[in-house]
Amino acid sequence: MTFIINNRMWHIEFVNAASEKLHRSDGSLTVGVTDGNDDCVYLSDLLSGAFLKKVLCHELCHCFIIFRFRLNRKNFLRIGSAFTEKI
C-alpha cells in the first residue's frame, strides 16, 4: 500500500514479526516501525483488528513528524548556524 504526504510517496509493508525491519535502534523488537530513510512504515504481519488500526495511526503520526522535520530542517539549520555565529 502507498500513500502521499505533500508529493512524497510512502509505503506500508507488512513484514514477518521477527523481521529486522521491526527492530528499534536499541535492538528491541516492536510491532511497527516508521523508517524515514526509505519512506516506509513496517508493520508486523501478526497485527489485526483494533490493535492494527491503533499501531497504524501511531506510525502515520511518525510519517507526518518526519515530513515536518524535513520541511523545517533547512530553516532549523539556518537558524542554528546564525545562532552559533553570534556566540
N, C-alpha and C positions, 0 to 999 in steps of 0.2 A: 504494500500500500504506500502511496506517496501523497504528500500534501505540500503546499507552498506557503511560505511566510515571506511576504514582501519580495516576491520574484526569486526566492531561493528555494530550491526543491529539497525536501526532506523525505526520508524513507522510514517506514516502520517494518521491522523484521522480527518474526518470531523465531527464536533460536532454542536449541536444546537447553534444558535447565542447568546443565553443567558447563555450558559454553564459556570460553574465556571472555567473550563479549560481556558477560554478566558479572565479571569480577570488578570490584571497586578498586580504587587506587591503593587502598590498604590491604588488598588481597582477599577481602571477604566477598562472599557470594551474595547476590541480590536478585530480585525478580525483574528489575527494569533498569536500563541504563540509557542515558542520552549522550551520544558521542558527537560533540561539536566539530571534531576533526573530519569526520566523514558524513556529517549531517544525517545521522541515523539514530532512531530510537530502537533499542533492542529489548525485546520482551521475552520472558520465559514462555516456552510452549505449554507449560502446565497451568498458566493463568486462565481463568474463565469467570464468567458471570460478573457480579458486582465488584469483586476484587480486581478483575481485569480492567474494568472501567475506572476504578479509583487509581490504579497504577498508571494507566494510560493518561489520565488527566494530569497526574503529578509529573510525568515525563514531558508532556506537552508544555507545561509551565516552564520546564528547563529549556525547551526549544525557544520560547519567547524571551527568556532571560539571556540566553546565548545570543539571540538575534539583537537584543537591545544593547548588549555589551559590544558586539561588533559594530553596531551603528554609532555608538558613542566613543569607541576606542580611540579614533583619530583625535577627537576633541579632548578626551582624557589625557592622551599623551602630550598634546599641545599644551594643555593647561599645566600638566605635571612638569614639563620642561621649562615653561615660563616661571613656575614657582622655584625650581632649583636654580635658575639663572639669577634670581634675586637674592639668593642666600649668600 
